[in-house]
């Protein structure tokens, strides 16, 4: 009697033997040395490792900001490494949201205008942009703060604006690079609780680079890099 086994669901993201080299000959440096992993939709993954371990190169590759020297990067089954520059730009614009350590907000514009900026590049009408930006600000707990400039907001509030800007396009994946690096402990915990909530309630896949174990504890999975390779890949109980 034959037994049918359910096939493993297609990974949202998959790295197959990813190598990234810089330079040539004697000066060649391999930042990634054959990296393999799969990430399913809805996961919250923390990426850690010492300086020079390859974690930033992994994040740049995930974000389509850099291409591997060899190996395969699949996003929903599509080979990203085979896409043209314009096609990778479209993938970034429609499927990925970015949150950075430095917030990267425009100083002389309101929170609402900062959040709606990605929608300007999409050519969306102003009234619709405003509505979507207000929705995103409400998601991050900044309802009523739409008209405040970054200088009128705390560091934690500025990072919430940055997260709202990343969310306004309804991305599949949120890529967060040291999102609490410029915040004190209390504000850092607020941001991590927000990311956990967005992951849990909206099902957004979160991939976060961090050097802080306390922040990594909020993730359901930890991938630790050393010398361009995955040293550890484990699931963990999330901090609450």
C-alpha angles and dihedrals in degrees: 000000000000121000122212115220121200109247118239110264116256110267117243089221129017132179115198115189094325113191124181120187131180124200128004139259117354092355095053115128122192109211092177122030108193107319120194128183143128127218121197123212112273098026124136107214128183116204114204139169142126123284110293094020094120100253094123091048089052090051092049090050093048089050093051089241090120135022127225122251089225139348131059132286112193124191112187087339094308117124102237094186088063095053123103120246091259092050091051089050090054091050090052092047097049106030109025134066122193130210119183136195092242097051091227094216124161104251100212098046132079126257089253093053092047092052095047094051095098088053091054088061088052091056094240118167116261097244092051092045090054092049093049092046092051089050091052093048090051090052090059095045099258100116105149095025096088097114098047120108119225091257089062093054133078120245091259092050091049090054089049089055089050090051091048089052089053091048099046093085092053094240125196091221133034113206110199119187110197090324093179097040095109097040135090120244097268094048090044091057091048091054093046091050088051093051090048091051093049090049094047101040103032098031093233113163108236123201112183133183112208139155093201116093091200090059093042088057089073090065123086092220135034125204112188121197129202124175095347096310137096105257097174135013115177143149118238140186109265122243114245 
